[in-house]
Amino acid sequence: MLGLFKKKLPHCDTLFEKFLTPWYDQEDPPKMTRPDMFVISGFEGQPLDLDQIQFLPDDLLEYNKKQLQTMADAALNDYQHIIKSDKLDLNVLDAVDKYFDRKKIAEIISKSDPTNFSNDYVIEVCEFGATLGHLFNQVDGYGWLYSHPYFQSIIVHKDTGFGITVFDWAVKKFSEYGVADGFAAKFQMALESVKQPK
């Protein structure tokens, strides 16, 4: 009987294609989420200099850096009604993760217009992804590899070449695939798995 009230959310790839794919300005845009972590192409076992491997032209690089900072700032502001905090940290991530349950996510999806880039689904996904990225970026050895649009950017661990797809994590959170994953623990597990000798 209780199962009747636990309506499943759509799959993460369905939501990615519906809400994020339209905002890529390339001919063959991605239509699904990427793996949570992968070794980036070009990594050859030596520590990476992220400044050297940024591939965007300078104007787009600066634009996307600013976009990511804007989204992290917006997240901190918008999350105040969930948890009072003067900074994004694991407590904020955990509180926000718990706040957005299936019911709230279903409401966000149903009222979001995929033809409007400022719809609630895109905003919530991008704020959650920017929060994850901000937290990884605070840990020594991690940094952004910027892309365009900004939600294609990933976090890279310089010594191992691991790329962490924080915005894809966010789409997964706001879908059936990852709604109950527990993202504070997932964040810590990612840090631990990068540390493990291969």
N, C-alpha and C positions, 0 to 999 in steps of 0.2 A: 504493500500500500504506500509506504513512504517513497518508493521509487517513482511514483507518479509525479511527485513534486520536484524531482531532480532532472528536469529537462536538460538534455545535453546541448552544449554550445557547439557552433560550427567548428570544423577542423581548422588548424592554424593556416594551412596553405590556401584554403578557400577564402579565409579572411584577408590574407596577404594579397591575393590576386584582386579581391574586391576593393580593398581600401588603400593599398600602397602601390600596386603595379601602375595604376593610372598616372602617378606623379613622377614617373621616370621619363626623362626626355631622350631616351635612346630608342633605336629601332626595334630591338628585341629585348624588352625589359624583363627582369626576373618575375616569375609568376608563383614562386614558392619560397618558403623559409629555407635558410641555409642550416647546416649542422651547427650545434652549439659551439664547437671548437674545432679548429683544423690548423695544420701547419701551413702558413701562407706560402704561396709560390715564390720562388727566388731565395728562400731561406736555405743556406748551405752550411749550417752548423756553427756559424760565427755570430756573436752578438750583433744585433741590428742597430743602426743609427736611424731612428725614425724620421729625423729631419731630412736625411739623405734619400729615403725611399718614398717620401710623399710624392704622389704622381699628379696631383691636380695643378693646373696653372695657378699662379700666385693669387689672382683675383678670386677664383673659386675656392682656393684653400682658405683664404681669409674669411670669405663669406660663410663657409661651412663651419669653421672654428667658432665664429660668432653665433651661428645658428645653434650649435651644440651648447654653448654657454647660456644662450637665451633660454633654451628648453630646460636646462638644469635649474636656472633661476626661477623659471615659471613653475617647475615642479615643486620646488621648495615652498613657493608662495601658495600654490594650489593645494598642497598637502596639509596646510596648517589646520584645516577643519578636521583632519584625520588625527594628526599628532602635532602638537606644538613643538617646534624645533628651530634653532637658528642655523642649522646646517644639515645637509644630506648625510646620513650615516646609516649603519645597519639597522638601528632601531626604527628609523623612518621607513627604510625598505621593507622591513618585516611588518610594520603597522599598515602600510599601504597595500602590501601583498594580501594581508588578511582581510582588509576592508573590501577589496574588490573580489567578491565571491561570484558564483555563477549567476545569481539573480541580478546583481548590479551590472555585471558584464553583459548579460542578455539585454538589459534595459538600454545600455550604451549602444549596443549593436543595432537594436531596433529603431532608435531615434537618430542614427547617423546616416547622413546622405553621402554616398561614396563619390558623388560629383562635386562635393564641396571639400576642399583641402582642410578647412578649419572644422571639420566634423569632430564630434566628441571621441569617436573611436581612434582616429589618427592622433588626436591630441593626447589621449591617455596613453596610447602605445609609445608615442615619442617622448613623453615626459618620463615614463617608466624606464625606457631604454636609455635616456640621457642620465637618469639617476644611477642606473647600473654602471654606465660608462664612467660617470664621475667617481663612483666608489672604486672601481678598478684603477682609475687614473691616479688615485691617492696612494696606491700601493707602489712601493719602489720597484722599478723594472717594467712597469706597464705604461702604455701611452696610446694615444689615438693614431690610427692610420685613417686619414680623412678621405671621404668619398662624396660623390654627388649623385642623388640628393643626400643630405646629411645623414638620413637614417640608413644609408648603405655603409656608413663608416663603421669600423670595427676597432676593438681594443687589441693591441698586440703586446705579447710578452717578449721583450727584446732579446733575452738570452736563448729562448727555445723556439722562437718564431711562431708560437701559438697565437692564432687569431681567435678572438672571442666575439661572437656576433650578438652584441647586447640588444640591438633593436629586434632581431629575430627572436631572442629570448622573450622580449616584451610582447610580440605578437603571440607567441606560444602561451604566455601568461594569460592573455586576453582571449583565450580559445579553450576548447575542451582538452586539447593536447597537454597544456601546462597549467591549467587553472589551479591545481592543487599541488604543484611541485614544491612549494616552500622556497622562496627565492633567496632568503638570507642564508639558508643552509646550502643552496645551490651555488651561491657566490663563494662561500667558504670552501666547498668541495672543488670548485674550479681552481682556486688558489692552491689547494693541496695537490690536485692532480698535475698541475704544471710543475710543481716542485719535485714530483716523483722522478727518479732516474728512469730513463727509457731503456 
